[in-house]
């Protein structure tokens, strides 16, 4: 049965059929052609896979991001960060990274970062004398920070699939996200030695204070979400509800930049995005059941362990596999396909599931920002008005800091687990 499913799946992918539909149709084909099970079992597994209370957090955080984008908080955040560090050599490049760090605390999506902040970041850098290709590449690279740091939708998915604490995963993502930002800033500093990037005039304190005042409520969002979540005040799902409520108050009460006539469009966009994610989850749940019932998952695990039972070698193989898959296939689909297969192997080798979850997500997010099918690259190329070929060439220098970060996160679990060990003893 699994052979028929895989053949049907890859055939549909080759025909450019969307991932979620391809998985579902492949399952139907396998059950009808080469399975003793009734086709109704597929729908039972789909419903069971999507029936998880933790997943309620996904539409809430998506709604938060959509409301934040519509209310124009990205402009306030970017202006404040620029006023603080824009005057140093390469200051706008650091502002690009810094604003992505702040925005990651309220959205958690690489593509959303590239689409919403990207246009502003690229335009500001281009107007200040930076090359468009460099600005676009840095924007695509910095967009990876969002899904690593909380609130992260990929980490929520991993936690639901692997039955790992979402709170611990969120706490574990903080230092890797900051490390990634630091590596990008170090890389900018190295490149500045040759390119001599421009800088803004040094601002006066009144300008900094004024820009801080404009951005204060937006800057408070990550602290409200993380403080309440990591402090044990509310669960991840409740954190999503609090974040969405706070974003609603900002959009319609504080900033008043969103009209109620725009609300239906925002809600529809949230529902469409949520439906896509949940449809993938449902189909992958059925596919995961097929892997288990045919013992294909166990066979794959045996094959990996036959190469080496050393955890360090296993993590290296996982990195190579996930970066490869993530650069071709939608990251959420890969995460949901591979988590049920890889997590049992990782546990058998003594690898902490929280650390492994951060490693998996970081791998897939790097895949989002590298050729040939990195979604952030296509979004940023469109925002910057350059060809995808130029975008591919421009991102190549930034692959080095990405993989240095990946190596540190992979082989230094103590760094990843430091904050969770403090908050969840």
Buried (B, 14 or more C-beta within 10 A) or exposed (E): BBEBBBBBBEBBBEEEBBBBEBBBBBBBBBBEEEBEEEEEBBEEBBEEBBEBEBBBBBBBBBBBBBBBBBBBBBBBBBBBBBBBBBBBBBBBBBBBBBBBBBBBBBBBBBBBBBBBBBBBBBBBBBEBEBEBBBBBBBBBBBBBBBBBBBBBBBBBBBBBBBEBBBBBBBBBBBBBBBBBBBBBBEBBBEBBEEBEBBBBEEBEEEEEEBBBEBBEBBBBBBEBBBEBBBEEEBBBBBBBBBBBBBBBEBBBEBBEBBEEEBBEEBBEBBEEBBEBBBBBBBBBBBBBBBBBBBEBBBEBBEEBBEEEEEBEEBBBBBBEBBBEBBBEBBBBBBBBBBBBBBBBBBEEBEBBBBBBBBBBBBBBBBBBBBBEBBBBBBBBBBBBEBEBEBBBBBBEBBBEBBBBBBEBBBEBBEBBBBBBBEBBE
